[in-house]
Amino acid sequence: LYLFLTLVCLELVLSPVPSLYATYSAAIGIMGLSIEATLPIPQILSNFRARSVKGFRVSVLASWIAGDIMKMFWFFTATSEIPWTFKLCGMFQMCCDLFLGGQYWVYGEGEPVLKGHHDIGMRMNGHALNEKEIRLG
């Protein structure tokens, strides 16, 4: 609510001053694009730490990648001028989403690695041993 009210106030105060408003408007746009482009990073880091994508839905990943493909197609085929800021942020976001796709392919939906047990990759009869089985030997 505070953010919304602050943005409304800035809009009302700065809109009568075209030169200042242009800078403000561009800054808000760049911040918004940057935030949106970096949204996948926490998921990438979480998957990397757990060595798993368990709980991350493939339908979400597919919709993100499909949306990225459509956005890139529009950015580079539109007849109107699309600023390079949009294109660069879109390309970064698409790279992050494709990296998530790579993590999904590499890690699968397997069980996450327990903290402190990264070096134990023990398997017996084709299935991973759980922590209790490992302690019991």
N, C-alpha and C positions, 0 to 999 in steps of 0.2 A: 504494500500500500504506500509506504514511504517513497519507494522508487517511482511508482506511478505518479504520485503527487509532485515529486521533484521534477520529473520529466515534463509534466503538464505545465508547471510553473516556468521552467526554462523555455518551453515552446512559446508560451505567451509573452515572456519577457524578451526573448531574442528574435522572434519572428519580425518585429518592426525594423530590425537592423539587418538588412540583407547581407552585408559582408560578414558580419559576425555569425549570422544564422547559417550561412553556407558552410563555414568552418565547423560549427557545432553539429550540423546535420551530417556532414561527412564523418566526423569523429564518432557520432552515435552509430552510424552505419558500419564503420570499420570494427567498432567494438562488438556489435551484434554478430557480424559475420565471423569474427575471430572466435567468439564464444561458441557459436554453432559448429564451426569447423573442428574445435577441440573437444567436443562432447564425447567422442568415442575413446579418448585417451584413458580415462579411468577404467573403462572396461578392458582395454588392451592390457593395462598394467595388472589388473586383477586376474585376468586369464593367465598371464605370464607367471605371476607369483604362485598360483594354484596349479599350474600346468594342466589346466582343464577349462572347458567352457560349460561345465555342468550348470544348468539353470539358465543359460543364455539361449533364448529360443531362436531356432533357425529361421522361423518366419520373420522375426525382427531383422535379422541379418539380411535375408533376401529382400525385404522391403527397402532397407537402407541402400543396398547395392543397386536395386532397380531404380530407386529415386535418384541416386547419384548418376546413373547412366542417362536417365531422362534429362536431368539438370545439365550435364555436360553436353549432351546433344543440343539442347536449347542454347546454352551459352555460346557454342561455337558455330551454330547454324542460323542464329537469329538475324533478321534483317535490321533490327535496331542495334544501336551501339551498347554493348554490355561492358561495363568497366572491368579492367583487369583485376581489381580487388576481388570482385565476385568470382572471377575465373580462378584466381590463385587459391582463394579459400575453398572453393568447390573442389579443386584438384587435390588439395591437402586432405579434405574430408573424405574424398573418394579413396585416396591412398590408405587412410586409417581404416575405412570400412573394408577395403580389400585385404588389409593386414588382418583384420578380425576374421575374415573368411579363411585366410591361411591358417590362423590359429584354430579355427573350427575343424579344418581339414587335418591338421597335425595332431591336436590334442583329442579330438572327438569329444564325446560326452562322458569320457571316463571319469573315474573317481579322482578328485583333487589330491595332490600330494600333501601329506600332513606336514605341518611346520616342523622343522628340525629333522625330517626324515627324507630329505631330497636324495640321499645317496643310497637308500635301501632299495631299490627296485626289485625286490624278491618276488618270484612267482612260483606257484606250485600247481601242477595239473592244469595249466592254462589260465589260472585266475590269480589275481593279486592277493597277497596275504594281508589281512587287516592288522591293525596295531596290536591287538591282543594275541593273535597267532604269532606275530613276530617276537613279542616278549617271551612267549612260552617256548619258542624255538621249535 
